[in-house]
Amino acid sequence: MSSNTPQLSRRTVLAGFALGAAACAGGEASAGVGSHRVSGALPRAHPEALGIAPAGILAFVEAVEQKVGGLHSFMLLRHGQVAAEAWWKPYAPQYPHMLYSLSKSFTSTGVGFAVSEGLLSVEDPVSKFFPHSMPAKVSANLAAMRVRHLLTMTTGHSEDATGPTVSAPDGDWVKAFLALPVPYEPGTHFVYNSAATYMLSAIVQKLTGKRLLTYLKPRLFGPLGITGATWETCPKGINTGGWGLSVKTEDIARFGQTYLQKGRWNGRQVVPEAWVAEATSKQVSNGTDPNSDWAQGYGYQFWRCRHGAYRGDGAFGQYCIVMPEQDAVLAITSGVADMQAVLNAVWDCLLPAFTNAPLTGTPADLRSRLASLEVHTVRGRPTSPTARRVSGRTYTLEPNDQNLTTATITFDRGKARLTLGAKDGERVVECGWATWAKGSVALLGAPVRRVAARGAWTADDTYAATLCFYETPYVVTATLRFTGDDVTLTFEQNVSFGPTKFPPLVGRWASAQ
């Protein structure tokens, strides 16, 4: 990830692997390019009918494939209709995706509802909501911290407060946040701060008696037709706010379209118009680099972009990009290291593709290209002379940080079954060869997650598998190298808040010991 993107905070302890520690639903339209129609879906139209040159969409896809890699899906809307959409298999329209910090824009919306209902003001002091959690000695800067400062990342902290907040031994994140030093006067110092967003979620729950997700369901998710959303919680049962929300790609697009339409959806004012205007305006400066989309100003949990656009975004490339000048919205899910590179591809390829009049002719190569997209996988042969010799063997692993004790891999007609033993139970991954094999597994310190896997022999002595955790940004490559009676098992993942390579696990065939 680019060094100028603030997503690399100490959220390593929060989610992921053990990473180092609108009348948009108007009449029916013809199906758009790459269309996946579902009940209640957004209307589709061909890109040229919406004034988008298909060649620009194809150029965007090729740019991210060749120069960036790691996109999982995108959905491009113009004039409230889907012009193009694609999922890199095994990612698919029906699956939610972890949003990481894109969650913040939804949290901001929850605060906007609470403000419109008279429950609070952005000028309310933070201390007002948690009188029993304040430290014994309240500094002048802490006393001066307002809801506005939580919203704009100007709390007065010198660094992201997330690490020490979520490390609270008693699980009381609110108390831990309020106990931290506040060296700067609130409002004077921009520091990206996921814990500040958590505090917004805590305030909403304090005022309403409901978790943020529950509070948003009848106000936002229900009207927009967003179902199946989940949100992580802290040890005290408060939605994490600054991260932890999972929704589908089309849900991101619906959210962005609502903001594009100044809070309206299906002719109804869903999000207060005044809040949309305030939240997406530049409230504070956050840099001076004209070429960086992380230095164009910050609103209420929304980033200002170049080209008059604004966005919510999350680690490893989760985007909701709203382009008012083009009357367009772009939703993206990813697992990329360089988030600026994705935005560069948007501005370089998609932005010039917008015209003010309909065009003609969607090329067949765009349709076929969007339908053929797939996560990059290990390439190789379906079998090897080594397969028969090692199939079914159980290898005893040397002591390791992952607390795995054994490894067994069984090969059958090109497919593989990897079983990893541990004191708390087995982890099993089924791997296809020509197709993805789906299952679920807890691996590398993460909870049980859905996974799709494909594997191949990359050399006579080496089998490698691509493990795609298709509701997350994470894709892991597992490699087994067989030498005599020994095996070396390594894991490497596409993105991480820390190192992407894990220490190798070395094992010996139990019968040879």
C-alpha positions, 0 to 999 in steps of 0.5 A: 500500500502506498506510504501516503495512504493512512490505512496502515494503522495498528488495526493488525489486531482487529481483523484479517489474518495474524498479520504481524501480531436516486431514483436509481431503481427506476424503470427496467433497462437492458442488461449492462455489460457483465450483468448479474441480475438479482431480485431487486437489483439496480437497473442495467444499461449498456455503457454506450447508452449512458455515454461511456466509451466501452474502450475506457472500461476495457482500458481500466480493466487491463490497467489494473490487471497489468499494473496493479493486480488484485481487484476483486470486483467493480460496479460502475454506475452512471445516471443511476444505472449499472453500466459495467460490472465484474467479479474476479472469480471466485469472488461473486455478486452474492458474497459480502466483502470486508470493507475495512475503513470504508465502514467509516462512511457508514458510521458517519451516516449513522451520526448524521441520522442521530443529529437529524433526530436531535439526539446530539450535535457535532459541537457536543463535547465527547466527555458529555456522553461518557462521564463515568469513563473519563480519567481522574484528571481531564486535560483541557484538550480532552475537555475541548474534544467535540464530536466534530473532531472525531468526525474529521480526524482532528481529535488532537492525538499525535498518532492513531489511537487505535492500537492502545485503544483496542489493547485495553486489558479489560476490553473497555475501549471507550475508557482506554481512548479517553485515557490517552494523552491529547497533546494538540488542541482538537481541530488543529492537527489531522491524524487518521484515527480509526479509534475516533470512528469507534467512539462515534459508534459508541456515542450512537449506541449510548444515545439510542441503546442500539448497536450502530448496525441495528440503528442503521437497518431501518434508516439506511439499509432497509430503504436501500435494499441492503441485506445480510450486512454484518459488523464486528463488535468490541468486547463490550458489544459496540460495533467497531465503527472504523472497520468491520462492516461487510456488505456486497459490491452492489450495496456499496454502489447503492450507498454511493448512489444515495450520496450522489443523489444528495441523500435521496433513494427511490424518490425518498429523502433517506439520508438528510441532505444537509448531512450529505453536503457537510459530510462530503465537503472539505472540512479540514486539510490533510496535505498539499500533494496535488497528485495524491488522493489522500491530500485533497481534504477530509470531510466527515469520514469521507475523503475528497478526491481529485477531479471534484470527486469524493470517496469512502475507502478501506484498506487494501482497496475497498472504494465507494467513489462518487463523481458528481461532475460525471453523475457516476459512482464506482464501487470497488473491492480489492486486495491491493498493496497500492491504493493510489494506483487503483485511483490513478487507473480510474482517472486515467482510463475511466474519466476520459471515457465519459461523454455527454451523449450516448454512443454506439456499439459495446464491443464483444471483447469487453463483454467477454473480458469482463466475464473471464476475469479471475483471481491470479492462481498458481499455474502448473501441472495436475500431477507429478511423479512425487504425488503418489509417493507423498499422498496420504503421508502425515508429516510431524511439524517442528514447533511453530508460531502457528501451533500446527502439529502435523500436515497431511496431503492426499492427491486424487486425480488432480485434486488435493486435500490438505489437512493441518493438525493442531491441538484445537482440531484439524484445518482442512482445505480442499483444492481443485485443479481446473476449478475452484474447490470451496469450503471453510477453514481457520488459518494463519490466526484468522477465524473460520472463513469461506475459502476457494482453492486451486492447486498445481504442481509447479515442479516435480517436487513442489505443489502450490495452491491458491487459497482465496478467502473470497469474503475478504481481501486475502489470497494466500499461496500455500507451497509444499516442497517435498525432499526425501522424507521431509516437507517444507510448507510456506504461506504467503499472502497478497496483502497484510498490515505486516509481513506477507510471508510467514516462517516456513513450517518444516515437517518429517514423515512420521513413519521415517522417524 
